Amino acid sequence: MERPTPYLLIGLLFLCSVLGFGQTKVSGIVKDEFGDPVAFANVLFKNSTQGTITNDNGRFYMESEKRYDTLLVSFIGFETTEVPLASKVNYNMEVVLMEGSEKLDEVVIYVGKQSKKNNPAIDILKKIWANKQKNGLYKYKYYEHDKYEKIEFDLNTIDSAMMKSRVFKGMEFVFDNMDTSRITGKTYLPIFINETFSKVYGDNGRKLEKEEVLGTRNSGFEGNQSIYRFIEDLYSDYNVYDNYLKLFDKSFTSPISKTGVDVYNYVLADSAYIEDKWCYNIIYYPRRKNELTFKGDFWVNDTTFALKRINMQVTRSANINWVKDMYLEQEFELVNDSVFLLKRDYMLNDFAFKKKEKAKGVYGKRTTVYDNYSFDKPKPDKFYKTEPDPFSPGLAQRDDAFWEKNRLESLNENEKGVYQMLDTLRTVPKFKSYYNLVSILASGYVEIDKWNLDLGSVYSVIGNNEAEGWRLRLGARTYFGQNDPWRLQGFMAYGFKDKKVKFGIAGKVMVDKKNRIILSGGTRRAIDQLGGSLTASNDVLGRSVASSGILTVGANNRLTNIKMSALNVQMEPFKNVRVQVGAAHRDMKSALPDVFSLDYIDPESPTGISSTTKQFDIQTHLLYTPGRRVVGYGVEPKTVDNNYSLFFLNYTKGIKGTWGSDFDYEKLQLAYAQPFTIGGFGRLKTSVEVGKTFGEVPLSLLSVVPGNQTFFTIFNTFPNLDFYEFVTDTYASVHLEHNFNGRLFSRIPWMRKLNWREIVGVRAVWGSLSDENIALSSPTNIPLEAPTDKPYYEYSVGVSNIFKVLRVDFNFRGNYLDNPNARPFAIRGAIGFKF
């Protein structure tokens, strides 16, 4: 299942007087002489370098603090049109371009689809590539600078109908803080602001960088992990000089990249002095629709070929969901008369259900300002390896004096009013109801603030399996904030078929903040599906989707009744390196012994056979996740995204005799997972896992190849296998899945508008099972087989983004088709909000 973070954003879309006027505002549409809209036309204030590009529907909006009386509108193949501006504000203009061709300041304008040969714009682009390592921070071995970041969310397209709607009854005062976007011209209402000030240090030679956060300030949804995870994932940093820019977990082709010439048209449009430096202006726009590309323009210096300014706007035909408009803008500052360094980075996203012009939605805006650059001040390795104390008092919420001194870009009057407005809004009962609804959708928990308790997850209240029948499950956890140093959580469940109560309780506490030493432990009595994963876990409250799904394929009757208690200690000696040592005791027996037996040969039993395995294990594992980013510093930090690799090493030692433990054995497991973004060709997920058990153990302790009898697509499982169809004591598996993100379908004319995304996958496993282990579990009533003679494999093709939320995979079994009840074909799917 997809993670629920975007639900918070989608929920905000439902929660839909002072206006800030600049000196000149214009909006309208550009058409040709036949009345058809002209997309990607260049709109410019005359005698300035301020301009914009019309969108796919020929529409534009632009504003300036300066007063201008003429607008220049141009496009390849048309005559440049001068439009007089009668007043400061000129809305709903209609500009008609006539066919023709011309020259601007001795710069040749090419007509039609731009050629890659003899194009002066591409000649300049090649010089940008050749000089990019000499420009910006790359020029210096060591660097440091200040960084101020402001992230804001706003309700947009505010109109009188919205202001008078019942949704805002009793909250009309919020509209006193409305403003107008300088990018789109739409009115908006700020609902959330987060500010961060930090110091950044870097060493280009060793490719090291460290950011020390010196202060943060937020309003609106402080303490809500879901929105912070969403923000961190959404607004990851990017370098416009890279070939691909990662935005929304997708790779957009940069207009400055070497691959850009294959997907963009480039036009050398103008040249002018900017801050006493002669610069060229190049317009670019996509060659094809539906690809992850931008339209816009950039200014580049004529000697260093460093960027001075760039604007990037995603076309509405791009295969991306829930984003009506996305606009990026970077400005570079001249330093030392020859070096241009990033001064300001601005990003605006217009999130909406529909891409229609009048659709209401939510703006997500990030402004980052860089200042006080200094160079050639080396730092030792220890400096970069030392992490700041995240629990430092005063760091989280700095006072007004701190921000007056360190805020590198002032808040406007409406932004300043948001802090006070939201303090008032939180006292309004209706707003609390809206907030609680959105929070439940995002986190799955119902917050009880006065008790510092969360109830949930609401997504696991109802379940069904053949042992319990229909099942109700209620859970709860303590929650004071995202940096909680301790947490208690538990659940109770009742099955209407077996008429039994199940429960689990666990707790964890951080005893050392510096090394993140955490003690955890708990106990559980439940029915679970142990055949859903190869890698063992001491997570007391962990539960398999396979044992709680409402619908399954075939008979889901190979379930285990488990009683488990565990105690663990973990620490993080280095960033993203976690070491854990723990002990666990399990009692395991079949929940449905008539159809699924866990019996094994036991000479000490009066019958010679035992049905219950009692086992005490000591488990040690190492988890390394380079590149992983998290939100929160408490006992349960939340991962921001899945764009990181994973290395997992696990050693388990079973000790016979301890608390009635039945077996001596050892198990070694190694897993590696790595996502790859392959330029504009999509994203590849890979996973490799190997393991071996030393010693004789029964079925309950063997490594089961994870089948998938649910209707959901679950990575690292085999959808054409039943649970326990293959059992091993030695195994090796590999899973590959590639999502082309619609690159192939976009080349098929009749499929372009569907915005479907194609997925292909292949997975395989080899394993063996010793004769001794087969003999030990011979009393069981299910066949024991391992894919020894040849690896078992499957392959699949799938389509995602159907109606923007649905994914369907068609899975094919490659071999072992003669196995009893073998499924040669399976359909699986998933529902989730993905960009």
PERA-V161815 format. One record per residue. N is the residue number from 1. PHI is phi in whole degrees, 0 to 359 (* if undefined). Layout:
((N PHI) (N PHI))
This chain:
((1 *) (2 281) (3 290) (4 272) (5 309) (6 299) (7 301) (8 299) (9 295) (10 298) (11 297) (12 297) (13 297) (14 279) (15 265) (16 284) (17 *) (18 243) (19 254) (20 270) (21 260) (22 277) (23 286) (24 220) (25 227) (26 222) (27 205) (28 164) (29 223) (30 253) (31 233) (32 270) (33 290) (34 262) (35 89) (36 272) (37 298) (38 253) (39 280) (40 67) (41 289) (42 266) (43 242) (44 219) (45 288) (46 298) (47 64) (48 211) (49 252) (50 269) (51 203) (52 209) (53 237) (54 294) (55 278) (56 300) (57 260) (58 79) (59 267) (60 213) (61 213) (62 203) (63 215) (64 213) (65 288) (66 268) (67 265) (68 235) (69 244) (70 216) (71 245) (72 253) (73 236) (74 214) (75 197) (76 302) (77 89) (78 233) (79 285) (80 292) (81 247) (82 261) (83 241) (84 294) (85 254) (86 287) (87 213) (88 294) (89 242) (90 229) (91 258) (92 56) (93 287) (94 235) (95 251) (96 252) (97 262) (98 259) (99 298) (100 163) (101 213) (102 199) (103 239) (104 245) (105 49) (106 66) (107 261) (108 284) (109 256) (110 268) (111 256) (112 83) (113 295) (114 285) (115 282) (116 276) (117 256) (118 55) (119 251) (120 299) (121 296) (122 288) (123 300) (124 293) (125 300) (126 297) (127 288) (128 297) (129 300) (130 292) (131 251) (132 295) (133 286) (134 262) (135 253) (136 66) (137 292) (138 299) (139 289) (140 248) (141 286) (142 231) (143 209) (144 204) (145 196) (146 274) (147 219) (148 241) (149 233) (150 234) (151 243) (152 222) (153 241) (154 223) (155 285) (156 239) (157 56) (158 288) (159 229) (160 296) (161 297) (162 294) (163 296) (164 263) (165 291) (166 293) (167 302) (168 258) (169 298) (170 88) (171 233) (172 299) (173 297) (174 295) (175 285) (176 292) (177 253) (178 289) (179 216) (180 236) (181 288) (182 286) (183 268) (184 251) (185 81) (186 272) (187 285) (188 213) (189 235) (190 297) (191 235) (192 202) (193 223) (194 230) (195 243) (196 221) (197 238) (198 212) (199 245) (200 246) (201 235) (202 214) (203 227) (204 293) (205 297) (206 259) (207 54) (208 244) (209 212) (210 222) (211 241) (212 258) (213 282) (214 259) (215 184) (216 224) (217 207) (218 217) (219 212) (220 99) (221 227) (222 298) (223 89) (224 270) (225 296) (226 298) (227 289) (228 289) (229 297) (230 297) (231 297) (232 298) (233 289) (234 290) (235 256) (236 286) (237 290) (238 216) (239 240) (240 297) (241 282) (242 290) (243 293) (244 228) (245 250) (246 276) (247 223) (248 57) (249 61) (250 230) (251 254) (252 268) (253 288) (254 289) (255 292) (256 262) (257 279) (258 290) (259 274) (260 297) (261 295) (262 273) (263 237) (264 240) (265 266) (266 239) (267 226) (268 282) (269 260) (270 194) (271 208) (272 194) (273 278) (274 231) (275 52) (276 66) (277 239) (278 286) (279 228) (280 262) (281 250) (282 240) (283 263) (284 223) (285 200) (286 292) (287 281) (288 224) (289 273) (290 71) (291 269) (292 276) (293 224) (294 240) (295 227) (296 157) (297 207) (298 214) (299 249) (300 226) (301 293) (302 276) (303 246) (304 273) (305 55) (306 261) (307 291) (308 257) (309 201) (310 216) (311 240) (312 225) (313 233) (314 287) (315 289) (316 290) (317 278) (318 299) (319 281) (320 214) (321 264) (322 64) (323 239) (324 282) (325 218) (326 221) (327 230) (328 236) (329 214) (330 231) (331 238) (332 243) (333 255) (334 281) (335 233) (336 57) (337 69) (338 213) (339 251) (340 257) (341 242) (342 299) (343 255) (344 213) (345 234) (346 232) (347 223) (348 233) (349 240) (350 253) (351 273) (352 202) (353 292) (354 237) (355 261) (356 291) (357 301) (358 265) (359 293) (360 279) (361 194) (362 229) (363 278) (364 242) (365 235) (366 233) (367 239) (368 237) (369 240) (370 243) (371 203) (372 57) (373 292) (374 215) (375 223) (376 57) (377 238) (378 294) (379 236) (380 288) (381 303) (382 301) (383 299) (384 285) (385 275) (386 279) (387 270) (388 292) (389 285) (390 290) (391 264) (392 301) (393 296) (394 87) (395 288) (396 293) (397 235) (398 280) (399 276) (400 298) (401 298) (402 299) (403 285) (404 299) (405 277) (406 251) (407 290) (408 278) (409 216) (410 292) (411 284) (412 281) (413 299) (414 290) (415 293) (416 298) (417 288) (418 295) (419 302) (420 289) (421 298) (422 287) (423 299) (424 289) (425 298) (426 293) (427 269) (428 272) (429 304) (430 296) (431 297) (432 302) (433 294) (434 299) (435 298) (436 297) (437 297) (438 295) (439 296) (440 295) (441 298) (442 283) (443 258) (444 85) (445 241) (446 265) (447 275) (448 249) (449 298) (450 292) (451 256) (452 52) (453 225) (454 246) (455 256) (456 154) (457 277) (458 294) (459 280) (460 237) (461 293) (462 246) (463 215) (464 205) (465 206) (466 284) (467 275) (468 264) (469 70) (470 289) (471 227) (472 252) (473 225) (474 239) (475 230) (476 204) (477 211) (478 284) (479 204) (480 264) (481 173) (482 288) (483 250) (484 302) (485 279) (486 209) (487 205) (488 244) (489 208) (490 192) (491 208) (492 226) (493 221) (494 222) (495 261) (496 281) (497 269) (498 272) (499 54) (500 235) (501 266) (502 244) (503 203) (504 203) (505 216) (506 211) (507 211) (508 211) (509 216) (510 269) (511 259) (512 214) (513 286) (514 296) (515 261) (516 50) (517 275) (518 235) (519 261) (520 217) (521 186) (522 171) (523 216) (524 213) (525 231) (526 202) (527 251) (528 219) (529 254) (530 280) (531 268) (532 264) (533 204) (534 282) (535 271) (536 288) (537 215) (538 260) (539 287) (540 297) (541 265) (542 297) (543 216) (544 274) (545 301) (546 296) (547 268) (548 235) (549 292) (550 286) (551 236) (552 222) (553 268) (554 70) (555 274) (556 267) (557 241) (558 264) (559 250) (560 241) (561 272) (562 237) (563 244) (564 222) (565 227) (566 213) (567 220) (568 226) (569 228) (570 229) (571 211) (572 236) (573 293) (574 224) (575 299) (576 65) (577 241) (578 237) (579 243) (580 226) (581 233) (582 206) (583 229) (584 216) (585 238) (586 233) (587 247) (588 231) (589 211) (590 293) (591 280) (592 222) (593 297) (594 293) (595 245) (596 217) (597 256) (598 252) (599 295) (600 213) (601 292) (602 223) (603 300) (604 275) (605 277) (606 304) (607 266) (608 81) (609 224) (610 242) (611 256) (612 243) (613 259) (614 254) (615 218) (616 251) (617 234) (618 249) (619 234) (620 233) (621 220) (622 238) (623 237) (624 237) (625 232) (626 297) (627 88) (628 288) (629 244) (630 230) (631 242) (632 98) (633 241) (634 275) (635 285) (636 227) (637 294) (638 255) (639 289) (640 287) (641 214) (642 248) (643 267) (644 213) (645 272) (646 220) (647 236) (648 229) (649 234) (650 229) (651 232) (652 239) (653 239) (654 271) (655 242) (656 286) (657 97) (658 285) (659 51) (660 77) (661 298) (662 265) (663 222) (664 261) (665 196) (666 226) (667 223) (668 239) (669 224) (670 223) (671 227) (672 220) (673 229) (674 210) (675 271) (676 234) (677 265) (678 260) (679 52) (680 273) (681 262) (682 104) (683 229) (684 249) (685 258) (686 231) (687 209) (688 231) (689 214) (690 227) (691 195) (692 210) (693 254) (694 255) (695 114) (696 268) (697 221) (698 277) (699 304) (700 295) (701 247) (702 280) (703 266) (704 267) (705 295) (706 289) (707 279) (708 213) (709 262) (710 277) (711 265) (712 259) (713 284) (714 231) (715 296) (716 75) (717 235) (718 246) (719 293) (720 265) (721 253) (722 279) (723 297) (724 68) (725 291) (726 237) (727 231) (728 222) (729 244) (730 221) (731 207) (732 211) (733 226) (734 217) (735 228) (736 230) (737 216) (738 241) (739 252) (740 281) (741 55) (742 85) (743 297) (744 281) (745 297) (746 292) (747 274) (748 259) (749 309) (750 285) (751 258) (752 302) (753 289) (754 288) (755 57) (756 288) (757 232) (758 268) (759 227) (760 232) (761 212) (762 214) (763 212) (764 209) (765 212) (766 240) (767 200) (768 222) (769 219) (770 291) (771 298) (772 296) (773 287) (774 297) (775 295) (776 298) (777 260) (778 300) (779 290) (780 296) (781 258) (782 238) (783 292) (784 252) (785 219) (786 237) (787 282) (788 269) (789 298) (790 206) (791 298) (792 280) (793 217) (794 223) (795 218) (796 210) (797 230) (798 212) (799 230) (800 243) (801 69) (802 286) (803 54) (804 73) (805 230) (806 251) (807 237) (808 231) (809 242) (810 252) (811 251) (812 237) (813 275) (814 275) (815 203) (816 53) (817 286) (818 274) (819 299) (820 303) (821 60) (822 298) (823 259) (824 286) (825 215) (826 213) (827 247) (828 231) (829 206) (830 209) (831 238) (832 187) (833 269) (834 238) (835 288))
